[in-house]
Amino acid sequence: MSRLHRATSVPAILLIVVVLASCGRPAAEPAAEDVPASAEPAEPAFTYTGANGPDAWGDLSPEYTACADGSAQSPIDLVDADDADLADIVFDYRAGDVELVDTGHTIQVNQPAGSSIQVEGDRYDLLQFHFHEPSEHTIDGEQFAGELHLVHRDEAGGLAVVAVLLREGASSAVLAPVFDALPAELDATAQVEGFDPSRVLPEQRTTYRYDGSLTTPPCTEGVSWFVLDTPIEVSAAQLAAFSGIIEANNRPLQARGDRDIAHDTSRG
């Protein structure tokens, strides 16, 4: 059964973030789906509907005030971007055994050490990825069937999230082992061997880039977002496998304010 109205406390999984959510519990960490597996749980439960839904997140805890009062929140509509020849993201993702966790807010796929990205010389280690359905970001008002967030952290604790938009279409052979193993009970886990996260990336890797926040409480700001502008396809059956466990888990669009959005015009 789906658990749209299930309120749960955030399980012990990630950041210091997409995020997505932190690994070590500094002052204000992100919720489950936006962090790594060693984070302590955040205290108050949050939901995507009802009394503890997005409009109330900022009132659930003093640690969550950024959800209501922040000036650089995510997600946003990616529109009126400035074209720019941006430095490539250098992906160094490696295959390994992964652990799937049902956090109650998403299915999170915890990564073994060794995968990373580099942007303009800065290295961020890949911690985990997780799903949102439908997509959280939109492009010029267009919403997609889903969105996958690859959450990274640098040595100083800075977070970078690479977002892959999901469009309904052909079945994804790459993600099939994940969708086939989705744990369907809160805190339940499953294992997938030899998963290669590089294969979830589209061939064209041009991006929208902006400064934002975690999309779950505590909505911590200072997150570097890299939203790939080319979606990958997943099937209706694969989307249904996820939504049968986790229903609509997208935060509504947030105000852009005076933030710049850069759109990479190079071909990565």
C-alpha positions in Angstrom: 0.0 0.0 0.0 1.1 3.5 -0.6 1.9 5.8 2.3 1.0 9.3 1.2 0.0 10.3 4.6 2.5 8.4 6.6 4.4 10.6 9.0 7.7 9.3 10.1 10.7 10.5 11.8 13.7 10.8 9.5 15.9 7.7 9.7 19.5 7.5 10.3 21.0 8.1 6.8 22.9 11.0 5.3 24.6 14.6 5.1 25.8 17.2 6.0 23.5 18.2 2.7 20.3 17.0 -2.3 20.4 17.1 0.1 19.3 15.8 0.5 20.1 15.7 4.6 24.2 15.3 6.2 26.8 12.8 7.3 28.2 13.8 10.5 25.6 16.1 12.2 26.9 19.6 12.1 24.6 22.3 13.4 21.7 21.9 10.9 21.7 18.9 8.7 19.4 17.7 6.0 16.8 15.1 6.1 17.1 11.5 5.2 17.0 11.6 1.5 19.5 14.4 1.2 22.3 12.9 3.3 24.6 10.0 3.8 24.1 6.9 5.8 25.9 7.9 9.0 23.7 11.0 9.8 21.6 11.1 12.9 17.8 11.4 12.4 16.3 14.8 12.3 13.7 15.2 15.1 10.3 16.3 13.8 8.5 14.3 11.1 7.6 16.1 7.9 5.3 15.1 5.1 4.4 16.3 1.6 0.7 16.7 2.4 -1.4 17.6 5.4 -0.6 19.4 8.6 3.2 18.7 8.3 3.4 19.4 4.6 5.7 21.9 2.9 3.9 25.0 4.0 4.5 24.0 7.6 8.0 22.7 7.4 9.5 26.0 8.8 7.3 25.7 11.9 8.2 22.1 12.7 11.5 22.8 14.4 13.8 25.8 15.1 16.3 23.9 12.9 13.9 24.1 9.9 13.4 27.9 9.8 15.2 28.2 6.5 12.3 26.2 4.9 10.2 29.3 5.5 12.6 32.2 5.8 15.5 31.2 3.4 16.3 33.4 0.4 17.9 30.7 -1.8 15.6 27.7 -1.6 15.2 24.8 -4.0 13.7 23.6 -6.3 13.0 26.4 -8.8 11.8 26.8 -12.4 14.9 26.9 -14.6 14.0 29.7 -17.0 15.7 32.9 -18.3 19.1 31.4 -17.7 22.3 33.0 -18.9 24.1 31.0 -21.5 27.7 30.4 -20.6 30.6 28.2 -21.6 31.0 26.5 -18.2 33.8 24.2 -17.0 32.9 20.6 -17.5 31.8 18.4 -14.6 34.4 15.6 -14.5 32.6 12.5 -13.5 34.6 9.7 -11.9 31.9 7.2 -10.9 32.8 3.6 -10.2 30.7 0.4 -10.1 30.1 -1.1 -6.6 27.6 -2.8 -4.3 24.9 -0.4 -3.1 22.4 -0.4 -0.4 18.8 0.7 -0.9 16.9 2.2 2.0 13.2 3.1 2.4 13.4 6.4 4.3 9.7 6.9 4.4 10.2 10.0 2.1 12.1 8.4 -0.7 14.2 5.4 -1.7 17.8 6.2 -1.1 20.7 4.4 -2.8 23.8 4.6 -0.6 27.1 4.5 -2.5 30.4 2.9 -1.6 33.4 5.2 -1.3 35.3 5.9 -4.5 33.0 7.8 -6.8 33.3 11.6 -7.2 33.0 14.6 -9.4 35.3 17.5 -9.9 34.2 21.0 -10.9 36.8 23.7 -11.5 39.3 21.7 -9.5 37.0 21.1 -6.5 36.3 17.4 -5.7 33.0 16.2 -4.3 32.5 12.6 -3.2 29.3 10.8 -4.2 27.3 9.8 -1.1 24.0 8.6 -2.4 21.2 9.1 -4.9 17.5 9.2 -4.4 14.3 9.7 -6.3 11.5 12.3 -6.4 8.3 11.9 -8.3 7.2 14.0 -10.1 10.3 16.2 -10.7 11.1 19.0 -8.3 12.8 21.3 -10.8 11.0 22.4 -14.0 12.5 23.8 -17.2 10.6 26.8 -18.5 7.6 25.5 -16.7 7.8 21.9 -17.9 7.6 19.3 -15.1 9.0 15.8 -15.7 7.9 12.4 -14.5 10.6 12.2 -11.9 14.0 13.4 -10.8 17.0 11.6 -9.5 19.4 13.5 -7.1 23.1 12.4 -6.9 24.3 14.0 -3.6 28.0 14.8 -3.2 30.1 16.4 -0.4 33.5 18.0 -0.4 36.2 17.8 2.4 34.9 21.1 3.9 31.3 19.8 4.0 30.0 21.7 1.0 27.3 20.0 -0.9 26.8 19.6 -4.6 23.8 17.8 -6.2 23.6 16.6 -9.7 20.0 16.2 -10.8 18.9 13.9 -13.6 15.4 14.5 -14.9 13.3 11.4 -15.7 10.9 11.2 -18.6 8.3 8.5 -19.1 9.2 6.3 -22.0 11.3 3.2 -22.5 12.3 1.0 -19.6 15.7 1.9 -18.1 17.9 -1.2 -18.1 20.4 0.7 -16.0 17.9 1.4 -13.2 16.0 -1.9 -13.5 18.0 -3.6 -10.7 17.1 -0.7 -8.4 13.4 -0.6 -9.3 13.2 -4.4 -9.1 14.7 -4.3 -5.5 12.8 -1.3 -4.0 12.3 -2.0 -0.3 8.6 -1.4 0.6 8.7 -1.0 4.4 10.0 1.9 6.4 13.7 1.5 7.2 13.8 -1.7 5.2 17.0 -2.2 3.0 18.0 -4.1 -0.1 21.2 -4.8 -1.8 22.2 -4.4 -5.5 25.6 -5.7 -6.6 27.9 -4.0 -9.1 25.8 -0.9 -9.8 27.5 1.7 -11.9 26.1 5.2 -11.2 27.8 6.7 -14.3 25.3 4.8 -16.4 22.3 6.9 -15.1 23.8 10.0 -16.7 22.6 11.1 -20.2 25.1 11.1 -23.0 24.7 14.9 -23.2 25.8 16.4 -19.9 25.1 20.1 -20.3 23.6 21.7 -17.2 21.7 24.4 -15.5 23.7 25.6 -12.5 22.6 27.8 -9.6 23.0 28.1 -5.8 20.2 26.7 -3.8 19.3 24.5 -0.8 18.3 21.0 0.3 14.8 20.3 -0.9 13.8 18.6 2.4 14.1 19.9 6.0 16.2 21.6 7.3 16.3 23.2 3.8 20.0 24.2 4.4 21.2 26.7 1.9 24.6 26.8 0.2 24.0 23.8 -2.0 25.5 23.9 -5.6 23.0 22.5 -8.0 23.8 21.0 -11.4 20.6 20.0 -13.2 21.3 18.1 -16.4 19.1 19.5 -19.2 18.7 16.1 -21.0 16.3 13.7 -19.4 16.7 9.9 -19.3 13.8 7.6 -19.9 12.1 5.3 -17.4 9.0 3.2 -18.0 5.5 3.7 -16.6 5.9 0.4 -14.8 9.2 1.5 -13.2 7.6 4.8 -12.1 4.6 2.8 -10.7 6.9 0.6 -8.7 8.3 3.7 -6.9 4.9 5.5 -6.5 3.4 2.3 -5.1 5.7 2.7 -2.2 6.4 6.5 -2.0 3.7 8.8 -3.3 4.3 12.3 -4.6 7.4 13.5 -2.9 8.2 16.7 -4.7 8.6 20.0 -2.9 6.7 22.9 -4.6 8.7 25.4 -6.6 10.4 28.1 -4.5 11.0 31.8 -5.4 14.0 32.4 -7.5 14.6 35.9 -6.2 17.6 37.6 -7.7 19.6 34.4 -8.2 21.5 33.9 -11.4 21.0 30.6 -13.4 23.7 29.6 -15.8 23.0 27.3 -18.7 26.0 25.5 -20.1 26.3 25.9 -23.9 29.3 23.6 -24.3 28.8 19.9 -25.2 29.9 17.6 -22.4 
